[in-house]
Amino acid sequence: MERDITHIASAGDIKTICAFAAKELLKQPTVLDLEFPFHIIGDIHGQFQDLLRIFNHLGKRGYAKSSIYGAS
């Protein structure tokens, strides 16, 4: 179902915001320069105990070089 949001922002405002966001995002690098070793951890689905277990396994130096991705 579509909602009318013109009372919040005009179509022109939304286009301006989108253009600005696109311009800013294009400035960001697509490749990151990382120092080895590093750890990439997938989505933990909000499981805090799993996160603690991972950090415990990696130790203090390990989680400083970890990236966790997820939306849960």
All heavy atoms as TSV, in Angstrom:
chain	resi	resn	atom	element	x	y	z
A	1	MET	N	N	0.839	-1.156	0.000
A	1	MET	CA	C	0.000	0.000	0.000
A	1	MET	C	C	0.902	1.242	0.000
A	1	MET	O	O	1.813	1.366	0.801
A	1	MET	CB	C	-0.898	-0.029	1.242
A	1	MET	CG	C	-1.634	1.260	1.418
A	1	MET	SD	S	-2.723	1.485	2.860
A	1	MET	CE	C	-2.636	0.071	3.840
A	2	GLU	N	N	0.635	2.153	-0.904
A	2	GLU	CA	C	1.405	3.395	-0.974
A	2	GLU	C	C	0.800	4.431	-0.036
A	2	GLU	O	O	-0.405	4.512	0.127
A	2	GLU	CB	C	1.404	3.934	-2.402
A	2	GLU	CG	C	2.225	3.107	-3.353
A	2	GLU	CD	C	2.323	3.753	-4.720
A	2	GLU	OE1	O	2.349	4.997	-4.784
A	2	GLU	OE2	O	2.368	3.017	-5.706
A	3	ARG	N	N	1.685	5.210	0.566
A	3	ARG	CA	C	1.226	6.288	1.445
A	3	ARG	C	C	1.641	7.616	0.831
A	3	ARG	O	O	2.693	7.734	0.242
A	3	ARG	CB	C	1.855	6.174	2.813
A	3	ARG	CG	C	1.402	4.989	3.577
A	3	ARG	CD	C	1.849	5.133	4.997
A	3	ARG	NE	N	2.356	3.872	5.477
A	3	ARG	CZ	C	2.826	3.687	6.683
A	3	ARG	NH1	N	2.894	4.671	7.523
A	3	ARG	NH2	N	3.252	2.519	7.063
A	4	ASP	N	N	0.806	8.600	1.013
A	4	ASP	CA	C	1.104	9.947	0.541
A	4	ASP	C	C	1.944	10.648	1.601
A	4	ASP	O	O	1.486	10.887	2.710
A	4	ASP	CB	C	-0.189	10.716	0.291
A	4	ASP	CG	C	0.071	12.121	-0.217
A	4	ASP	OD1	O	1.215	12.408	-0.639
A	4	ASP	OD2	O	-0.868	12.932	-0.196
A	5	ILE	N	N	3.205	10.936	1.267
A	5	ILE	CA	C	4.092	11.604	2.233
A	5	ILE	C	C	4.392	13.041	1.814
A	5	ILE	O	O	5.298	13.667	2.344
A	5	ILE	CB	C	5.400	10.829	2.417
A	5	ILE	CG1	C	6.189	10.742	1.107
A	5	ILE	CG2	C	5.141	9.448	2.993
A	5	ILE	CD1	C	7.609	10.290	1.273
A	6	THR	N	N	3.593	13.570	0.901
A	6	THR	CA	C	3.873	14.927	0.414
A	6	THR	C	C	3.706	15.981	1.503
A	6	THR	O	O	4.238	17.076	1.376
A	6	THR	CB	C	2.980	15.281	-0.795
A	6	THR	OG1	O	1.610	15.111	-0.431
A	6	THR	CG2	C	3.326	14.405	-1.986
A	7	HIS	N	N	3.014	15.660	2.575
A	7	HIS	CA	C	2.900	16.618	3.678
A	7	HIS	C	C	4.191	16.668	4.501
A	7	HIS	O	O	4.408	17.601	5.256
A	7	HIS	CB	C	1.709	16.272	4.577
A	7	HIS	CG	C	1.820	14.948	5.255
A	7	HIS	ND1	N	1.588	13.755	4.589
A	7	HIS	CD2	C	2.158	14.624	6.513
A	7	HIS	CE1	C	1.778	12.752	5.435
A	7	HIS	NE2	N	2.122	13.252	6.601
A	8	ILE	N	N	5.056	15.671	4.333
A	8	ILE	CA	C	6.341	15.625	5.041
A	8	ILE	C	C	7.447	16.217	4.165
A	8	ILE	O	O	8.253	17.021	4.621
A	8	ILE	CB	C	6.693	14.182	5.433
A	8	ILE	CG1	C	5.647	13.630	6.390
A	8	ILE	CG2	C	8.090	14.114	6.055
A	8	ILE	CD1	C	5.792	12.155	6.670
A	9	ALA	N	N	7.497	15.803	2.922
A	9	ALA	CA	C	8.532	16.265	1.993
A	9	ALA	C	C	7.974	16.222	0.583
A	9	ALA	O	O	7.242	15.311	0.220
A	9	ALA	CB	C	9.768	15.384	2.099
A	10	SER	N	N	8.359	17.200	-0.197
A	10	SER	CA	C	7.900	17.225	-1.593
A	10	SER	C	C	8.713	16.233	-2.415
A	10	SER	O	O	9.781	15.769	-1.997
A	10	SER	CB	C	8.069	18.625	-2.162
A	10	SER	OG	O	9.454	18.924	-2.335
A	11	ALA	N	N	8.230	15.930	-3.590
A	11	ALA	CA	C	8.959	15.047	-4.499
A	11	ALA	C	C	10.334	15.627	-4.808
A	11	ALA	O	O	11.329	14.904	-4.884
A	11	ALA	CB	C	8.158	14.820	-5.780
A	12	GLY	N	N	10.407	16.946	-4.955
A	12	GLY	CA	C	11.688	17.604	-5.214
A	12	GLY	C	C	12.651	17.445	-4.053
A	12	GLY	O	O	13.851	17.220	-4.257
A	13	ASP	N	N	12.129	17.554	-2.825
A	13	ASP	CA	C	12.967	17.354	-1.629
A	13	ASP	C	C	13.533	15.942	-1.595
A	13	ASP	O	O	14.713	15.732	-1.303
A	13	ASP	CB	C	12.165	17.602	-0.350
A	13	ASP	CG	C	11.784	19.058	-0.158
A	13	ASP	OD1	O	12.446	19.943	-0.751
A	13	ASP	OD2	O	10.821	19.306	0.598
A	14	ILE	N	N	12.695	14.983	-1.875
A	14	ILE	CA	C	13.121	13.578	-1.848
A	14	ILE	C	C	14.169	13.323	-2.924
A	14	ILE	O	O	15.180	12.657	-2.673
A	14	ILE	CB	C	11.910	12.641	-1.990
A	14	ILE	CG1	C	11.016	12.783	-0.752
A	14	ILE	CG2	C	12.349	11.195	-2.178
A	14	ILE	CD1	C	9.684	12.103	-0.849
A	15	LYS	N	N	13.974	13.879	-4.110
A	15	LYS	CA	C	14.964	13.728	-5.181
A	15	LYS	C	C	16.290	14.359	-4.780
A	15	LYS	O	O	17.354	13.798	-5.034
A	15	LYS	CB	C	14.443	14.351	-6.473
A	15	LYS	CG	C	13.361	13.545	-7.145
A	15	LYS	CD	C	12.876	14.229	-8.420
A	15	LYS	CE	C	11.729	13.472	-9.041
A	15	LYS	NZ	N	11.208	14.125	-10.242
A	16	THR	N	N	16.241	15.513	-4.134
A	16	THR	CA	C	17.463	16.187	-3.686
A	16	THR	C	C	18.191	15.343	-2.655
A	16	THR	O	O	19.414	15.174	-2.721
A	16	THR	CB	C	17.135	17.577	-3.104
A	16	THR	OG1	O	16.510	18.361	-4.120
A	16	THR	CG2	C	18.376	18.281	-2.603
A	17	ILE	N	N	17.461	14.800	-1.693
A	17	ILE	CA	C	18.063	13.950	-0.663
A	17	ILE	C	C	18.697	12.709	-1.295
A	17	ILE	O	O	19.822	12.330	-0.957
A	17	ILE	CB	C	17.020	13.562	0.402
A	17	ILE	CG1	C	16.617	14.800	1.195
A	17	ILE	CG2	C	17.542	12.459	1.319
A	17	ILE	CD1	C	15.394	14.613	2.072
A	18	CYS	N	N	17.983	12.078	-2.215
A	18	CYS	CA	C	18.510	10.880	-2.886
A	18	CYS	C	C	19.759	11.199	-3.697
A	18	CYS	O	O	20.732	10.433	-3.683
A	18	CYS	CB	C	17.438	10.246	-3.771
A	18	CYS	SG	S	16.106	9.456	-2.844
A	19	ALA	N	N	19.755	12.323	-4.397
A	19	ALA	CA	C	20.927	12.722	-5.188
A	19	ALA	C	C	22.120	12.974	-4.276
A	19	ALA	O	O	23.248	12.553	-4.572
A	19	ALA	CB	C	20.608	13.960	-6.020
A	20	PHE	N	N	21.889	13.655	-3.152
A	20	PHE	CA	C	22.961	13.909	-2.192
A	20	PHE	C	C	23.506	12.601	-1.623
A	20	PHE	O	O	24.717	12.399	-1.548
A	20	PHE	CB	C	22.461	14.811	-1.060
A	20	PHE	CG	C	23.491	15.047	0.006
A	20	PHE	CD1	C	24.513	15.961	-0.189
A	20	PHE	CD2	C	23.434	14.345	1.195
A	20	PHE	CE1	C	25.465	16.168	0.793
A	20	PHE	CE2	C	24.386	14.544	2.180
A	20	PHE	CZ	C	25.401	15.458	1.975
A	21	ALA	N	N	22.610	11.694	-1.235
A	21	ALA	CA	C	23.025	10.411	-0.671
A	21	ALA	C	C	23.830	9.610	-1.689
A	21	ALA	O	O	24.869	9.038	-1.353
A	21	ALA	CB	C	21.811	9.616	-0.201
A	22	ALA	N	N	23.377	9.574	-2.930
A	22	ALA	CA	C	24.095	8.841	-3.970
A	22	ALA	C	C	25.492	9.428	-4.176
A	22	ALA	O	O	26.480	8.684	-4.290
A	22	ALA	CB	C	23.312	8.869	-5.278
A	23	LYS	N	N	25.595	10.752	-4.200
A	23	LYS	CA	C	26.884	11.416	-4.376
A	23	LYS	C	C	27.839	11.054	-3.236
A	23	LYS	O	O	29.006	10.752	-3.457
A	23	LYS	CB	C	26.672	12.929	-4.439
A	23	LYS	CG	C	27.909	13.735	-4.689
A	23	LYS	CD	C	27.553	15.212	-4.776
A	23	LYS	CE	C	28.795	16.075	-4.873
A	23	LYS	NZ	N	28.467	17.503	-4.865
A	24	GLU	N	N	27.332	11.075	-2.010
A	24	GLU	CA	C	28.162	10.754	-0.845
A	24	GLU	C	C	28.572	9.284	-0.837
A	24	GLU	O	O	29.711	8.950	-0.516
A	24	GLU	CB	C	27.437	11.112	0.454
A	24	GLU	CG	C	27.273	12.595	0.670
A	24	GLU	CD	C	28.602	13.336	0.709
A	24	GLU	OE1	O	29.509	12.924	1.461
A	24	GLU	OE2	O	28.741	14.336	-0.026
A	25	LEU	N	N	27.653	8.393	-1.181
A	25	LEU	CA	C	27.971	6.967	-1.208
A	25	LEU	C	C	29.014	6.645	-2.270
A	25	LEU	O	O	29.870	5.770	-2.064
A	25	LEU	CB	C	26.705	6.138	-1.427
A	25	LEU	CG	C	25.742	6.098	-0.246
A	25	LEU	CD1	C	24.441	5.430	-0.650
A	25	LEU	CD2	C	26.371	5.391	0.942
A	26	LEU	N	N	28.969	7.332	-3.391
A	26	LEU	CA	C	29.949	7.091	-4.454
A	26	LEU	C	C	31.351	7.530	-4.049
A	26	LEU	O	O	32.333	7.071	-4.622
A	26	LEU	CB	C	29.517	7.782	-5.748
A	26	LEU	CG	C	28.329	7.140	-6.449
A	26	LEU	CD1	C	27.872	8.004	-7.620
A	26	LEU	CD2	C	28.684	5.737	-6.933
A	27	LYS	N	N	31.466	8.378	-3.048
A	27	LYS	CA	C	32.779	8.800	-2.550
A	27	LYS	C	C	33.452	7.713	-1.708
A	27	LYS	O	O	34.646	7.753	-1.489
A	27	LYS	CB	C	32.643	10.059	-1.677
A	27	LYS	CG	C	32.270	11.309	-2.428
A	27	LYS	CD	C	32.169	12.460	-1.432
A	27	LYS	CE	C	31.681	13.728	-2.053
A	27	LYS	NZ	N	31.534	14.811	-1.044
A	28	GLN	N	N	32.650	6.776	-1.215
A	28	GLN	CA	C	33.173	5.747	-0.324
A	28	GLN	C	C	33.928	4.684	-1.109
A	28	GLN	O	O	33.533	4.321	-2.216
A	28	GLN	CB	C	32.025	5.089	0.455
A	28	GLN	CG	C	31.208	6.056	1.277
A	28	GLN	CD	C	32.045	6.755	2.328
A	28	GLN	OE1	O	32.822	6.136	3.032
A	28	GLN	NE2	N	31.892	8.074	2.411
A	29	PRO	N	N	35.019	4.162	-0.540
A	29	PRO	CA	C	35.772	3.120	-1.237
A	29	PRO	C	C	34.970	1.823	-1.307
A	29	PRO	O	O	34.212	1.502	-0.392
A	29	PRO	CB	C	37.020	2.942	-0.372
A	29	PRO	CG	C	36.604	3.380	0.996
A	29	PRO	CD	C	35.586	4.473	0.776
A	30	THR	N	N	35.153	1.096	-2.390
A	30	THR	CA	C	34.481	-0.198	-2.522
A	30	THR	C	C	35.374	-1.327	-2.026
A	30	THR	O	O	34.918	-2.429	-1.807
A	30	THR	CB	C	34.093	-0.478	-3.982
A	30	THR	OG1	O	35.254	-0.373	-4.796
A	30	THR	CG2	C	33.041	0.504	-4.457
A	31	VAL	N	N	36.647	-1.033	-1.854
A	31	VAL	CA	C	37.599	-2.010	-1.348
A	31	VAL	C	C	38.269	-1.410	-0.120
A	31	VAL	O	O	38.688	-0.257	-0.131
A	31	VAL	CB	C	38.662	-2.358	-2.412
A	31	VAL	CG1	C	39.695	-3.312	-1.848
A	31	VAL	CG2	C	38.019	-2.942	-3.647
A	32	LEU	N	N	38.356	-2.184	0.926
A	32	LEU	CA	C	38.983	-1.722	2.151
A	32	LEU	C	C	40.394	-2.272	2.253
A	32	LEU	O	O	40.635	-3.433	1.927
A	32	LEU	CB	C	38.183	-2.181	3.373
A	32	LEU	CG	C	36.739	-1.713	3.462
A	32	LEU	CD1	C	36.061	-2.365	4.668
A	32	LEU	CD2	C	36.681	-0.203	3.579
A	33	ASP	N	N	41.316	-1.449	2.693
A	33	ASP	CA	C	42.672	-1.906	2.985
A	33	ASP	C	C	42.695	-2.360	4.432
A	33	ASP	O	O	42.522	-1.556	5.346
A	33	ASP	CB	C	43.686	-0.775	2.779
A	33	ASP	CG	C	43.821	-0.380	1.318
A	33	ASP	OD1	O	43.755	-1.283	0.469
A	33	ASP	OD2	O	44.001	0.812	1.049
A	34	LEU	N	N	42.870	-3.662	4.632
A	34	LEU	CA	C	42.848	-4.233	5.970
A	34	LEU	C	C	44.218	-4.811	6.303
A	34	LEU	O	O	44.924	-5.293	5.429
A	34	LEU	CB	C	41.797	-5.336	6.067
A	34	LEU	CG	C	40.361	-4.926	5.754
A	34	LEU	CD1	C	39.459	-6.159	5.715
A	34	LEU	CD2	C	39.857	-3.935	6.778
A	35	GLU	N	N	44.559	-4.756	7.567
A	35	GLU	CA	C	45.793	-5.371	8.021
A	35	GLU	C	C	45.493	-6.780	8.519
A	35	GLU	O	O	44.512	-6.999	9.227
A	35	GLU	CB	C	46.412	-4.549	9.154
A	35	GLU	CG	C	46.901	-3.186	8.703
A	35	GLU	CD	C	47.528	-2.422	9.857
A	35	GLU	OE1	O	48.053	-3.057	10.792
A	35	GLU	OE2	O	47.485	-1.193	9.809
A	36	PHE	N	N	46.325	-7.725	8.140
A	36	PHE	CA	C	46.163	-9.106	8.585
A	36	PHE	C	C	46.704	-9.253	9.989
A	36	PHE	O	O	47.637	-8.562	10.359
A	36	PHE	CB	C	46.893	-10.065	7.645
A	36	PHE	CG	C	46.246	-10.179	6.303
A	36	PHE	CD1	C	46.689	-9.439	5.234
A	36	PHE	CD2	C	45.169	-11.032	6.122
A	36	PHE	CE1	C	46.084	-9.530	3.999
A	36	PHE	CE2	C	44.561	-11.139	4.887
A	36	PHE	CZ	C	45.023	-10.384	3.832
A	37	PRO	N	N	46.242	-10.134	10.813
A	37	PRO	CA	C	45.049	-10.943	10.566
A	37	PRO	C	C	43.788	-10.155	10.915
A	37	PRO	O	O	43.830	-9.218	11.697
A	37	PRO	CB	C	45.217	-12.109	11.527
A	37	PRO	CG	C	45.949	-11.519	12.680
A	37	PRO	CD	C	46.863	-10.469	12.083
A	38	PHE	N	N	42.697	-10.514	10.296
A	38	PHE	CA	C	41.408	-9.925	10.631
A	38	PHE	C	C	40.353	-11.015	10.571
A	38	PHE	O	O	40.564	-12.065	9.970
A	38	PHE	CB	C	41.053	-8.741	9.720
A	38	PHE	CG	C	40.916	-9.107	8.272
A	38	PHE	CD1	C	39.705	-9.514	7.762
A	38	PHE	CD2	C	42.009	-9.037	7.428
A	38	PHE	CE1	C	39.577	-9.854	6.426
A	38	PHE	CE2	C	41.886	-9.371	6.088
A	38	PHE	CZ	C	40.675	-9.784	5.589
A	39	HIS	N	N	39.234	-10.762	11.216
A	39	HIS	CA	C	38.152	-11.740	11.296
A	39	HIS	C	C	36.875	-11.100	10.786
A	39	HIS	O	O	36.562	-9.970	11.138
A	39	HIS	CB	C	37.927	-12.189	12.742
A	39	HIS	CG	C	39.166	-12.651	13.421
A	39	HIS	ND1	N	39.675	-13.913	13.251
A	39	HIS	CD2	C	40.024	-12.000	14.241
A	39	HIS	CE1	C	40.777	-14.030	13.953
A	39	HIS	NE2	N	41.023	-12.876	14.565
A	40	ILE	N	N	36.163	-11.829	9.952
A	40	ILE	CA	C	34.849	-11.388	9.491
A	40	ILE	C	C	33.837	-12.359	10.070
A	40	ILE	O	O	33.928	-13.564	9.861
A	40	ILE	CB	C	34.763	-11.356	7.950
A	40	ILE	CG1	C	35.793	-10.377	7.392
A	40	ILE	CG2	C	33.346	-10.998	7.506
A	40	ILE	CD1	C	35.893	-10.369	5.895
A	41	ILE	N	N	32.895	-11.817	10.797
A	41	ILE	CA	C	31.884	-12.635	11.473
A	41	ILE	C	C	30.539	-12.313	10.849
A	41	ILE	O	O	30.163	-11.153	10.734
A	41	ILE	CB	C	31.879	-12.324	12.982
A	41	ILE	CG1	C	33.269	-12.598	13.563
A	41	ILE	CG2	C	30.803	-13.130	13.694
A	41	ILE	CD1	C	33.499	-11.969	14.905
A	42	GLY	N	N	29.817	-13.343	10.460
A	42	GLY	CA	C	28.521	-13.146	9.816
A	42	GLY	C	C	27.436	-12.759	10.800
A	42	GLY	O	O	27.679	-12.543	11.984
A	43	ASP	N	N	26.240	-12.693	10.322
A	43	ASP	CA	C	25.076	-12.325	11.116
A	43	ASP	C	C	24.894	-13.333	12.246
A	43	ASP	O	O	24.804	-14.532	12.017
A	43	ASP	CB	C	23.839	-12.302	10.230
A	43	ASP	CG	C	22.645	-11.678	10.912
A	43	ASP	OD1	O	22.661	-11.530	12.139
A	43	ASP	OD2	O	21.696	-11.325	10.206
A	44	ILE	N	N	24.855	-12.841	13.472
A	44	ILE	CA	C	24.672	-13.732	14.620
A	44	ILE	C	C	23.211	-13.763	15.073
A	44	ILE	O	O	22.900	-14.348	16.105
A	44	ILE	CB	C	25.604	-13.348	15.791
A	44	ILE	CG1	C	25.339	-11.926	16.263
A	44	ILE	CG2	C	27.054	-13.542	15.402
A	44	ILE	CD1	C	26.043	-11.559	17.548
A	45	HIS	N	N	22.341	-13.128	14.321
A	45	HIS	CA	C	20.892	-13.153	14.569
A	45	HIS	C	C	20.543	-12.740	15.998
A	45	HIS	O	O	19.672	-13.340	16.630
A	45	HIS	CB	C	20.303	-14.518	14.241
A	45	HIS	CG	C	20.484	-14.908	12.817
A	45	HIS	ND1	N	19.663	-14.443	11.815
A	45	HIS	CD2	C	21.424	-15.673	12.217
A	45	HIS	CE1	C	20.082	-14.927	10.664
A	45	HIS	NE2	N	21.141	-15.670	10.873
A	46	GLY	N	N	21.249	-11.749	16.515
A	46	GLY	CA	C	20.929	-11.213	17.829
A	46	GLY	C	C	21.301	-12.109	18.995
A	46	GLY	O	O	20.863	-11.878	20.113
A	47	GLN	N	N	22.087	-13.136	18.736
A	47	GLN	CA	C	22.458	-14.074	19.800
A	47	GLN	C	C	23.649	-13.531	20.577
A	47	GLN	O	O	24.805	-13.725	20.213
A	47	GLN	CB	C	22.767	-15.452	19.217
A	47	GLN	CG	C	21.596	-16.076	18.488
A	47	GLN	CD	C	20.409	-16.268	19.399
A	47	GLN	OE1	O	20.532	-16.763	20.516
A	47	GLN	NE2	N	19.237	-15.841	18.939
A	48	PHE	N	N	23.362	-12.815	21.657
A	48	PHE	CA	C	24.398	-12.161	22.449
A	48	PHE	C	C	25.387	-13.172	23.025
A	48	PHE	O	O	26.589	-12.926	23.072
A	48	PHE	CB	C	23.752	-11.328	23.561
A	48	PHE	CG	C	24.738	-10.528	24.357
A	48	PHE	CD1	C	25.438	-9.491	23.771
A	48	PHE	CD2	C	24.963	-10.823	25.692
A	48	PHE	CE1	C	26.351	-8.752	24.497
A	48	PHE	CE2	C	25.868	-10.088	26.429
A	48	PHE	CZ	C	26.567	-9.047	25.828
A	49	GLN	N	N	24.898	-14.314	23.466
A	49	GLN	CA	C	25.789	-15.340	24.020
A	49	GLN	C	C	26.775	-15.832	22.965
A	49	GLN	O	O	27.932	-16.092	23.266
A	49	GLN	CB	C	24.986	-16.509	24.596
A	49	GLN	CG	C	24.169	-16.144	25.821
A	49	GLN	CD	C	25.034	-15.663	26.975
A	49	GLN	OE1	O	26.127	-16.156	27.213
A	49	GLN	NE2	N	24.541	-14.664	27.692
A	50	ASP	N	N	26.323	-15.957	21.713
A	50	ASP	CA	C	27.227	-16.348	20.632
A	50	ASP	C	C	28.298	-15.282	20.416
A	50	ASP	O	O	29.462	-15.602	20.190
A	50	ASP	CB	C	26.463	-16.579	19.324
A	50	ASP	CG	C	25.632	-17.838	19.354
A	50	ASP	OD1	O	25.845	-18.679	20.247
A	50	ASP	OD2	O	24.766	-17.982	18.478
A	51	LEU	N	N	27.904	-14.020	20.488
A	51	LEU	CA	C	28.856	-12.924	20.336
A	51	LEU	C	C	29.912	-12.982	21.440
A	51	LEU	O	O	31.112	-12.858	21.171
A	51	LEU	CB	C	28.128	-11.580	20.371
A	51	LEU	CG	C	29.005	-10.343	20.253
A	51	LEU	CD1	C	29.711	-10.308	18.911
A	51	LEU	CD2	C	28.162	-9.089	20.446
A	52	LEU	N	N	29.486	-13.204	22.675
A	52	LEU	CA	C	30.440	-13.312	23.782
A	52	LEU	C	C	31.382	-14.497	23.585
A	52	LEU	O	O	32.584	-14.401	23.844
A	52	LEU	CB	C	29.701	-13.434	25.114
A	52	LEU	CG	C	28.904	-12.207	25.549
A	52	LEU	CD1	C	28.172	-12.498	26.859
A	52	LEU	CD2	C	29.793	-10.987	25.683
A	53	ARG	N	N	30.843	-15.622	23.119
A	53	ARG	CA	C	31.666	-16.806	22.870
A	53	ARG	C	C	32.699	-16.534	21.786
A	53	ARG	O	O	33.868	-16.920	21.907
A	53	ARG	CB	C	30.775	-17.991	22.470
A	53	ARG	CG	C	31.530	-19.306	22.412
A	53	ARG	CD	C	30.647	-20.499	22.142
A	53	ARG	NE	N	29.752	-20.506	21.191
A	53	ARG	CZ	C	29.597	-20.254	19.845
A	53	ARG	NH1	N	30.066	-20.044	19.290
A	53	ARG	NH2	N	28.824	-20.232	18.972
A	54	ILE	N	N	32.297	-15.828	20.721
A	54	ILE	CA	C	33.221	-15.479	19.641
A	54	ILE	C	C	34.324	-14.571	20.169
A	54	ILE	O	O	35.514	-14.800	19.915
A	54	ILE	CB	C	32.462	-14.806	18.472
A	54	ILE	CG1	C	31.577	-15.833	17.764
A	54	ILE	CG2	C	33.443	-14.157	17.496
A	54	ILE	CD1	C	30.548	-15.223	16.835
A	55	PHE	N	N	33.955	-13.540	20.931
A	55	PHE	CA	C	34.958	-12.633	21.480
A	55	PHE	C	C	35.891	-13.365	22.438
A	55	PHE	O	O	37.089	-13.112	22.466
A	55	PHE	CB	C	34.292	-11.453	22.180
A	55	PHE	CG	C	33.761	-10.405	21.234
A	55	PHE	CD1	C	32.932	-9.415	21.704
A	55	PHE	CD2	C	34.087	-10.402	19.890
A	55	PHE	CE1	C	32.445	-8.429	20.861
A	55	PHE	CE2	C	33.604	-9.437	19.026
A	55	PHE	CZ	C	32.782	-8.444	19.515
A	56	ASN	N	N	35.352	-14.269	23.231
A	56	ASN	CA	C	36.177	-15.053	24.140
A	56	ASN	C	C	37.173	-15.903	23.357
A	56	ASN	O	O	38.333	-16.019	23.720
A	56	ASN	CB	C	35.299	-15.927	25.041
A	56	ASN	CG	C	36.101	-16.632	26.100
A	56	ASN	OD1	O	36.916	-16.023	26.776
A	56	ASN	ND2	N	35.859	-17.919	26.245
A	57	HIS	N	N	36.714	-16.485	22.271
A	57	HIS	CA	C	37.576	-17.326	21.428
A	57	HIS	C	C	38.690	-16.496	20.773
A	57	HIS	O	O	39.836	-16.942	20.683
A	57	HIS	CB	C	36.738	-18.026	20.350
A	57	HIS	CG	C	37.540	-18.822	19.384
A	57	HIS	ND1	N	38.075	-20.050	19.702
A	57	HIS	CD2	C	37.916	-18.559	18.108
A	57	HIS	CE1	C	38.742	-20.514	18.653
A	57	HIS	NE2	N	38.652	-19.627	17.678
A	58	LEU	N	N	38.353	-15.286	20.331
A	58	LEU	CA	C	39.330	-14.453	19.639
A	58	LEU	C	C	40.321	-13.784	20.588
A	58	LEU	O	O	41.421	-13.434	20.183
A	58	LEU	CB	C	38.619	-13.366	18.819
A	58	LEU	CG	C	37.737	-13.845	17.681
A	58	LEU	CD1	C	37.009	-12.659	17.049
A	58	LEU	CD2	C	38.549	-14.586	16.642
A	59	GLY	N	N	39.936	-13.571	21.827
A	59	GLY	CA	C	40.791	-12.859	22.768
A	59	GLY	C	C	40.714	-11.361	22.525
A	59	GLY	O	O	40.118	-10.889	21.558
A	60	LYS	N	N	41.324	-10.598	23.412
A	60	LYS	CA	C	41.234	-9.141	23.323
A	60	LYS	C	C	41.820	-8.588	22.037
A	60	LYS	O	O	41.305	-7.651	21.457
A	60	LYS	CB	C	41.912	-8.497	24.525
A	60	LYS	CG	C	41.145	-8.687	25.797
A	60	LYS	CD	C	41.803	-7.980	26.949
A	60	LYS	CE	C	40.993	-8.188	28.204
A	60	LYS	NZ	N	41.577	-7.552	29.357
A	61	ARG	N	N	42.918	-9.141	21.563
A	61	ARG	CA	C	43.529	-8.625	20.337
A	61	ARG	C	C	42.705	-9.020	19.111
A	61	ARG	O	O	42.671	-8.303	18.132
A	61	ARG	CB	C	44.955	-9.145	20.190
A	61	ARG	CG	C	45.824	-8.727	21.357
A	61	ARG	CD	C	47.235	-9.173	21.171
A	61	ARG	NE	N	47.995	-7.951	20.995
A	61	ARG	CZ	C	49.123	-7.854	20.348
A	61	ARG	NH1	N	49.662	-8.911	19.800
A	61	ARG	NH2	N	49.737	-6.704	20.237
A	62	GLY	N	N	42.033	-10.152	19.160
A	62	GLY	CA	C	41.259	-10.627	18.021
A	62	GLY	C	C	40.030	-9.807	17.730
A	62	GLY	O	O	39.739	-9.483	16.591
A	63	TYR	N	N	39.282	-9.437	18.779
A	63	TYR	CA	C	38.043	-8.715	18.480
A	63	TYR	C	C	38.298	-7.272	18.119
A	63	TYR	O	O	37.425	-6.604	17.590
A	63	TYR	CB	C	36.987	-8.876	19.562
A	63	TYR	CG	C	37.236	-8.277	20.922
A	63	TYR	CD1	C	37.118	-6.907	21.127
A	63	TYR	CD2	C	37.523	-9.087	21.993
A	63	TYR	CE1	C	37.315	-6.369	22.383
A	63	TYR	CE2	C	37.727	-8.558	23.252
A	63	TYR	CZ	C	37.621	-7.196	23.433
A	63	TYR	OH	O	37.804	-6.672	24.667
A	64	ALA	N	N	39.494	-6.786	18.339
A	64	ALA	CA	C	39.821	-5.429	17.885
A	64	ALA	C	C	39.900	-5.373	16.369
A	64	ALA	O	O	39.748	-4.317	15.771
A	64	ALA	CB	C	41.141	-4.963	18.496
A	65	LYS	N	N	40.135	-6.515	15.740
A	65	LYS	CA	C	40.232	-6.569	14.277
A	65	LYS	C	C	39.115	-7.430	13.705
A	65	LYS	O	O	39.324	-8.207	12.798
A	65	LYS	CB	C	41.593	-7.130	13.867
A	65	LYS	CG	C	42.737	-6.197	14.191
A	65	LYS	CD	C	44.016	-6.687	13.587
A	65	LYS	CE	C	45.113	-5.681	13.825
A	65	LYS	NZ	N	46.329	-6.031	13.129
A	66	SER	N	N	37.923	-7.285	14.235
A	66	SER	CA	C	36.785	-8.064	13.777
A	66	SER	C	C	35.710	-7.156	13.227
A	66	SER	O	O	35.544	-6.035	13.675
A	66	SER	CB	C	36.175	-8.889	14.929
A	66	SER	OG	O	37.100	-9.799	15.430
A	67	SER	N	N	35.009	-7.644	12.233
A	67	SER	CA	C	33.839	-6.961	11.702
A	67	SER	C	C	32.659	-7.904	11.811
A	67	SER	O	O	32.746	-9.068	11.440
A	67	SER	CB	C	34.041	-6.591	10.228
A	67	SER	OG	O	35.056	-5.628	10.121
A	68	ILE	N	N	31.553	-7.390	12.339
A	68	ILE	CA	C	30.351	-8.202	12.474
A	68	ILE	C	C	29.283	-7.598	11.592
A	68	ILE	O	O	28.998	-6.408	11.673
A	68	ILE	CB	C	29.888	-8.241	13.940
A	68	ILE	CG1	C	30.996	-8.855	14.805
A	68	ILE	CG2	C	28.586	-9.019	14.062
A	68	ILE	CD1	C	30.734	-8.783	16.279
A	69	TYR	N	N	28.722	-8.406	10.726
A	69	TYR	CA	C	27.689	-7.936	9.802
A	69	TYR	C	C	26.375	-8.598	10.141
A	69	TYR	O	O	26.313	-9.784	10.388
A	69	TYR	CB	C	28.086	-8.266	8.360
A	69	TYR	CG	C	29.359	-7.595	7.959
A	69	TYR	CD1	C	30.582	-8.222	8.076
A	69	TYR	CD2	C	29.323	-6.278	7.501
A	69	TYR	CE1	C	31.749	-7.573	7.722
A	69	TYR	CE2	C	30.488	-5.626	7.157
A	69	TYR	CZ	C	31.694	-6.281	7.267
A	69	TYR	OH	O	32.853	-5.637	6.929
A	70	GLY	N	N	25.327	-7.837	10.145
A	70	GLY	CA	C	24.019	-8.414	10.387
A	70	GLY	C	C	23.008	-7.360	10.745
A	70	GLY	O	O	23.354	-6.260	11.153
A	71	ALA	N	N	21.771	-7.694	10.567
A	71	ALA	CA	C	20.705	-6.737	10.825
A	71	ALA	C	C	19.748	-7.232	11.900
A	71	ALA	O	O	18.768	-6.587	12.183
A	71	ALA	CB	C	19.945	-6.493	9.525
A	72	SER	N	N	20.014	-8.377	12.475
A	72	SER	CA	C	19.070	-8.935	13.453
A	72	SER	C	C	19.198	-8.269	14.791
A	72	SER	O	O	20.204	-8.112	15.348
A	72	SER	CB	C	19.315	-10.436	13.616
A	72	SER	OG	O	19.033	-11.079	12.405
